[in-house]
Amino acid sequence: MENFAASVRQAEVALRDLFEPTPLQKNDHLSARYGAEIWLKREDLTPVRSYKLRGAFNAMRKIAGGAGGHFVCASAGNHAQGVAYACRHFGARGTIFMPVTTPQQKIAKTRIFGGDAVEIVLTGDYFDQTLAASQEFARAQGATFLSPFDDPDVIEGQATVGLEILSQLGGAPDLVVLPVGGGGLASGITALFAELAPATQAAFAEPEGGSSLREALVTGSPVTLPAVDTFVDGAAVARIGALPFSILSRFRPGQVHAAPEDRICATMLDMLNIEGIVLEPAGALAVDALRDIPDLAGKRVVCVCSGGNFDFERLPEVKERAQRFSGLKRYFILRMPQRPGALRDFLELLGPDDDVARFEYLKKSARNFGSILIGIETSHPDNLDRLRARLEEAGIGYRDITRDPVLSEFLI
């Protein structure tokens, strides 16, 4: 990528027509926890609450200055909002394809950002169907299809994040931690740092249920994951982009850290409750990955918080998953004798800090035993270990289904 840094500088100058650099903030809480100097690059504070605006804007400005063009994209989230905002800025026409299942909140925000400049087309139950429809439409209309990550101009635009980091920090960090979905942001920043800050190390964070970069590095080329957990919707990509991978292929699989989805929830709550920072699951990836990166002590580390488009209707689910990860909530199926007083005997086994959060009892008169689904919340993980010991001592059969994916999906 010859003269990449010079092109990124031009993109950054043009980008200032839209918004000022996002803050780079030293975080005392995380710095104390890891014994390092932890800085957060707050991409959740762009006008569309994610970095995606940068790439969309840069790609549009390079096509007839953006004005008068017709741009098409497929997205259920941040890329759609970035494209909509940039279309309105340039006075361009935008057609944004979104799955039929897209939450109304995301559809409404995209309409607000795009105004009269964009048309939203809802089609397909799954993103792959939506993507195919958008690409066919772009071909038929002679419009420009804007990939969220597999495009050189989009990658160049995302790299402006790295240019701002170097300027705001007054030098190069020891380590930059980057979230990865399709790879546009990570490839752009690492390409820029290879030129301007070659001593800076890189670590990458992917959701455990969508680790497409790591699989590609292990295999030696992009591969399509057989299944993807869509909880981290901003980074749940089944296949790393071809162009981003050509840039990221020099890194080792060991530099990619897979973040468990439940643990990401704990990190989101931590940032919300302690710092007052609202991050979407993908936006919390880099901060969450700090748990897995060795030898952080004494280093200057920048984590890119990629987005904050979080729907608070999901907060109960995030809290639930965080509690399960932290060991503060467990679900059991108990095998209880069908006799008077059996339930009272069980309740007496609960500790003073154990709270019943879920209870379902199915009594069948033709059986000597019945099944109970019970959820227990507590103040410390050890309390639930002690409860299990008391259940065994009392001879009450149980099965812990907290981490059983099949039973959890149907019963919890």
Secondary structure by P-SEA (a helix, b strand, c coil): ccaaaaaaaaaaaaaccccccccccccaaaaaaaccbbbbccccccccccaaaaaaaaaaaaccccccbbbbbbcccaaaaaaaaaaaaacbbbbbbbcccccaaaaaaaaaaacccbbbbbbcccaaaaaaaaaaaaaaacbbbbbccccaaaaaaaaaaaaaaaaaacccccbbbbbbcccaaaaaaaaaaacccccbbbbbbbccccaaaaaaaaaccbbbbccccccccccccccccaaaaaaacccccccbbbbbaaaaaaaaaaaaaccccccccccccccccccccccccccbbbbbbccccccccaaaaaaaaaaaaaccbbbbbcccccccaaaaaaaaaccccccccbbbbbbbccccbbbbbbbbbbccaaaaaaaaaaaaaacbbbbbccccaaaaaccc
